[in-house]
Amino acid sequence: MTSFISSLSRRQLFALGGCVVVTGMGLSACGAAPKTPVDAGSAVDETVQIDAEAYDNLIAAGTVADEATIAASSWAQKIKDAGKARIGGVDTSTMFSLRDPATQTIRGFDAGLYQLLARYILGDESKVEFVQVTSDTRESLLQNDNVDAVFATYSITDERKKLISFAGPYYQSQQGILVNADKSDIKGIQDLAGKNVAAQSGSTGPSILEQEAPEAHILEYKTDEEARRDLEQGRVDAYVIDMTMQLSSMAKNPGKYRIAGEAFGPVDAYGIGLPKDSDGVAFVNAWLKTIEEDGSWEKLWKICIGDRSDIAEVPTPPELGA
Amino acid sequence: MGVLELLAAYGGNYLVALLTTWELTLISFVLTMVVALVVTVLRVSPIKPLRLLADGYVQLFRNIAGVSLLIIVYYALPYLGLTLKPFTCVIITVVLIVSAFGSENFMTGINTIGIGQLEAARSLGLSFTQIIHLVVVPQALRSTVLPMTNLLIAVMLTTALASQIPLIPQELTGLVSFINTRSTGGIATFMISALGYVLSALAIGQVGNRLDKKLRILR
């Protein structure tokens, strides 16, 4: 049942829900009335798609480590012996990790990195056992040895470092404020006082908001999609999350939103979650250095993020060493 | 963070969350019993369209996953012009789903009543309303104390759905993500909340057993 639900897009689910509710109320059935009050199902997907061919070529060209490099790390050797890398990730992030419903392949900046890593260790980018994670379960999955590594736009924090270890950072971002395109009363962080502001639970957003905009009413949502749904419905006035996420929403919905004011808050460095004190940290950091130097990191960034949100300037990868 | 540290830092939040869970449970359960009773009476009523409608209700809501129904109620109803508060959405969802199961419990209770009793009631000239009110419901209620105790526990566990929408203040499950968002507690955060459910369920179970011993009809 769960897999059935997740294979439906949220949008289809809403349309389906609309049918059930409308039918349940005995008003009219969806099939009989094509123009139901639910217009969510008729919206066309305008997302700026990823260049799948360029992406696949880039991953397939990734380097493979020699035996000695892998033998030097017990973490990598364990993956090599198992013949597969168990990776925790998400499959709903447009820029970082998105499942293509037609082919079931996952592509994005995070996905590209772990596929490159799987190729580096195992010589085959397809030998990944994907484990779905949420912001609440990432540490537990690593602590219980259910996954070898977590690639999930995973912010490095001191609290998390007490439970797990991080390799990287491999990317960094700050918080951005998203509002509806037609809304002009919010121009920056100072205008959030007294407003209902959405944030995603499990992200660093709520804590940063509590510090930077203490007078805002914070509502926590499980997913980005749900937070934006309530932004559109007016239950919240603004939505604060990582700028990268906001850019992906804008790429998905051209013309619907705008970014209010400058990015704010502490620099958010994304790391690769690894089991506590694993020697995989050194191994993954050495590999990150390789792909940053040979240009794969830059190419991957362009394909997954830059080309799709109209940002020409490639950022410099953050200094390694979490 | 360990269990003690979590309790020191968030003990107050856990208490509020436990009370919120109880509040949601209590309100939902009362409404569930009312809805289940009405639906069940319709299911045994002499009017066929009403029987069909009530049967349809049970089949529909018994077979919907709670999370999807909550998402429909919270995120899809606004498209029909109905924007409800998170608290209300949780109650509606829980009541719709659990009352379908509750109605099945009542049906079981009704089925334990011998057909002879109903025939006797009819020959005495009692109307349908009187039969339901005087003969069926009192017996059905008394013989469904245990299943309804289970149902109350099910209601409490189902209120955990509230963690999926921005309910303020959070109930026990929602509080886990609130805490894990602010200070990483790992599994311990879940365990404290789980303990809240387990202890509540044990208490409910005890009360249910005593009530059942007192009310059960010995046959």
Interface residues (C-beta under 8 A of the other chain):
Chain A: M1 I5 L13 F14 G17 G18 V20 V21 V22 G24 P37 V38 D39 A40 S135 D136 E139 S140 Q143 T157 E159 R160 K162 L163 A198 S201 G202 S203 P206 S207 L219 E220 Y221 K222 E226 R229 D230 Q233 G234 R235
Chain B: M1 L60 I64 A65 V67 S68 I71 I72 Y75 A76 L77 P78 Y79 L80 G81 T83 S163 Q164 I165 P166 I168 V176 S177 F178 N180 T181 R182 S183 T184 G186 I187 F190
